[in-house]
Amino acid sequence: MKALLQGIGGVRALAAALLVCVLGVGSRAQQAGQTVETPRFDVVSIKPNTSRTNMVMMGVQAGGRFTATNVTLRNLITNAYRLQPFQLVGGPNWLASDRFDILAKTPEGAGDAFSFQQTGQEPSAGQLMLRAMLADRFKFQAHMETRELPIYSLVLARGDGKLGPKLTRSTTDCAALSAAARGRPGGPPPMPAPGQPMVCGMRIGPGNISAGGTPLAQVATSLANFVGRTIVDRTGLSGNFDFELTYTPDQMPARAPGTPADQPVVANGVAIDPNGPSIFTAIQEQLGLKLESTKGPVEVLVVDSVEHPTED
């Protein structure tokens, strides 16, 4: 499955830039003075999921077929608008409790090029299709607001500016590696095995975050998913970094069926220490950084109206 976004238990969907606009998605959008058709799914099937499991999956299969299993409407909205969970405000309680299975067919010709991955500030075609589906089938309407809310500042923990043992400046030219991978027979090399450091990019799992060739502003954005607030990079450090962060999550993943109680919990091939440091302590001890609580402007999406979808 391509462009897989998977959340297990307390693992949240990643978030990034927001569009400051009214978010009731219509069938057309204005661009450069021209009327442009908004991308839409050809066919959408939505059914309730009553499995009572914690596994959530969303992705695009070969041929451009979008599937979502056991998703809440909050899952769909945060992925469609690239929000962190705390940036979605209002709406009925069932947004986070009722679960759905969705199968949708992308337009003819979208095929394998179709993606839900956003590469810049503008939403991807997949995100626009999700937004149109939310408006059409859930009657979803919302708007953006800027609110003064608690945030964290990511700052240096030591007065002498020394970094922690798990945070080092990157010496890898990730742009050159990416260019070489595009021309490599058979496609790019496989991801490093679980527990192995990332050379370029970021891998996030329960209790473990590994990154290579990554700016600290991106680190701050990723960490925000696990502390429930926006994080602003105020370290003053430029350039790219490699780091490995290991901590004990607030909600431990469930053990695999048949795993003895005296064995460690393993998620994505990495053992999690139930007695390890909190993410706040780990950031300070391992990275030499710390999170300072303050207040600042935060973009939030306020739900105006929404309805249960009719079954197919």
N, C-alpha and C positions, 0 to 999 in steps of 0.2 A: 504494500500500500504506500502510495506516494504522498508527500506533504502531510505526514501523520502528526496529529496533535493528540497526545494521550495524557489523561490525568488520572491518577490513582490516589484515592483518599484525599490527603491534604495537598497534593501537588496541583498547583494552579497553572492555568494557561499563561504563557508569557504575554507581556504587553509592551506597547511602544507608543509612537506618535498618534495624536488624535486630530481629527478634523473639526475645526470650530465652525459649526453650521447647524441648521435645523436638520434633524435626522429622520424625519418621515420620508422614506424613500419612494420616489415616484417612478414613473416609467421612463422619463426622459430627463436629461441633465443638460445644462447650458455650458458649453466650452468654447472659448475663443469666438463668441458670437454665433456659434452654430448649435443646432439642436442635435444632440448625440443620444442614441438609444442606450439606456442603461442595461448592462448585461443581466440576463435572467435565466433561470433554469427552464428547460422545456417542460419537464414533468416533475412534480413533487408529490411524494407520499409521506404522510405523517401519521404515526400510530403511537398510542401510549405504551410505555415499557413498565412492566410490573415485576421485574426480576429481583428488585431490592438488592442489587449488587452495587459495589463502589466503582467498578470499572467503567470508564468513559472513553470512547474512541471516536475520532473524526478524521476523515481523510478522503483522498481522491484516488480511485482505482484506475487502472489502465483503461483507456477509452473514454475517460471523462465522466465517470459515475461517482457522485458524491454520496457518502454514507456517514451517518452519525448514529451511534448506538448508546442508549441509556443516557442521553444528554438532557440537561435542564435547559430551560430557556435562558437562564443566566449564562450557561456555557456558550450558547449560540451567540448571544449579544456581545459578550466580551471578546469572542473571536472575530465576529463580524466588524467590530469597531476598534479592535486592538486595545481593550481596556484592561487595567488591573481590577480585580474584584471590588476593591474599595471605591473605585471610580464610578460604579453603577449605583445610582441612588433611587429609592422609591420603588413603586410597583407592588403588586400583591405578593403574599408569602409564597404562593405556588410557583413563582419564578425560579425558586431554588429547591423546590421539593418535587414537583411533578416532572416525570422523565419521559422522554420520547425516543422513538426510533424513526430515523428519516432516511429516505432514499430519494435521490434526485438525479435527473439526467441533465447533463450540461448541453449547451447548444451544439448542433451539428458542426463539425469542423474544429471544435475546441480541443477535443482529444487529449493526448498526453501533454500538450503544451499548457493545458489549464492548470492553474496553481492557486493555492490560498496563501502562498508566501508573499509577504510585502517586502519590496526591495528599497523603498524610499518613503517619502511622506504620503504619496498618493495610495489609496487602497488598491488591492489587486482585483482582478476580474472576479475571483472567487469570493472575496469579501463583499463586492458589490452585489453579487447574486444572493448571498446570504441576507444582505440588508433588504433586498427586494422581496425575498421570501418572508422575512419577518414582517414587513409591512403588509404583504398580501394575505398571508395565512394566519398571522397572529394579530393583525391590525395594530402593529407596534408603532407608536409615535413617541418621540422623545426630543429633548433639546439639550444643548451644552450650556453649562454655567461654570464660571470661575469662582471658587469659594476659598476662603481663608481657613485652612485645615492644618492639623498637626502633620509635620513632615520630619524627615531625618536629614541632617547634613553629614555627608561622608567626609571625614577629616583625618589628618595624620594623628596617630595615637601618641607619638613621641615628639618631644620638643626638638630633638636633633634631626628629625626627619628620616630616621632609619626605618626601613621597611621590615616587615615580618619575614620569617624564614620561608614562607610559602608564596611570597609575592616577589617576582623579579622582573626586570625590564626584558622585553622580548627582543631577541636578535634575529628573528625569522622574518623574511620578506614574504608575508602572506599573499600579497598581490601577485608576486612572481610565481609562487606555488600554485595559485588559483589559475593563472594564465597557462601554466604548463599542464595542469590537470585537464583543462578544456581540450587540449590537443592530444591527450594521452589515449592510446588505443585501449578500448575496453572501459573508458570512463575514468572518473577520479578514483584514487586509492580508497580502500575501505576505512571506515572510522576506526580510531584506536580501540582496542579491546577494553571492556569495563575495568576500571582500576588503573589504566594506563593514561598518562597525561595527554592532553590535547595539544597539537602543534599549532593549529589555527582554528578559531571558532570556539564555541562553548558547548559543553555537555552538562545538563542539569538533571540530577536525580535526587531521590529522598536522602537527605543527609550528606550530599556530596555535589560540589560544583567544581568543574575543571574547565579552564580556559587557556587559550594560547593566542598571542598576537591581538589582544583585546584592549581597547581604551578603557580607562576607569569610569568614564561616563556610562559606558555600556554595562560595566560591572554593577554600577549603582542601579541602573534600570532593572537588571535581572534580580538583584538582591531584594528590590522592593516587593517582588512577588511573595516573599517569605516573611516579611515583617509587617505587612499590612499598611504601609505608608509609602508615599512618594519619597525617593531618596535623591538628593541633589549633590553632585560631585563638587566638593569644595576643597579637594586635596591640593589643587594647584599643580598637579603632576600631569604632564602631557606625554604623548607617545603611547605605545602599546606595551602590554604586560602579560606575563604568564602567571597563573596562580592555581592553587589547589586548596579548596576549602572543605573541611570535613567537620560535621557537627551532628548533634542529635536532634532530629526534628521534633516539634511539639506533638505531632501525631505519628507514631511509629507505623510503618506499613504492616499489613497482616502477614503472618508467616505463610509460606507455601504449604499447601495441604500435605500432611505426613511428616513435616519437619519436627523433630524432637524439641521439647521446650527448652532444653539446655544448649541448643545450638543457636548461633547468632542469627538475627534477621538479615536476610540478603535481599537487596533490591537492585535490579539492573547489574547483577554480578558483583556488587560491592557490599561488604558486610557493614552493618550499622551498629555502633556501640551504643547500647541503651543508656550508658552512664557517661557519655561523652559531653563536651561543652555545648552550651546553647549557641545559636548562630551569632548572637551578639558577642559572646566571649571568644568564639572562634575567629571572628573578623579581627578582633583586637590582637589575640595571641598569635594567629597564623599569618595574617596579612599586615599587621602593624598599622591598621586603620581602626577607626571607631565611628559609631553612629551617635550623633548628638541630636537630641530632641529639640525641635523649634517649630515655628509656624510659617506657612508660606502659601502662595496661590496654587491651587490644584484644579485642573480641569475635571469636571464630573459630568456624567451623562444622567439626566433626570428623566425618569419614565413618566410620560404624560398619560398614556393609555395603552392597554394591551388586552387581548382576549384569548381564551382557549381556542385552539384550531378545531375545525370540524374534521372528523375522521374521514378517510378515503373509503 
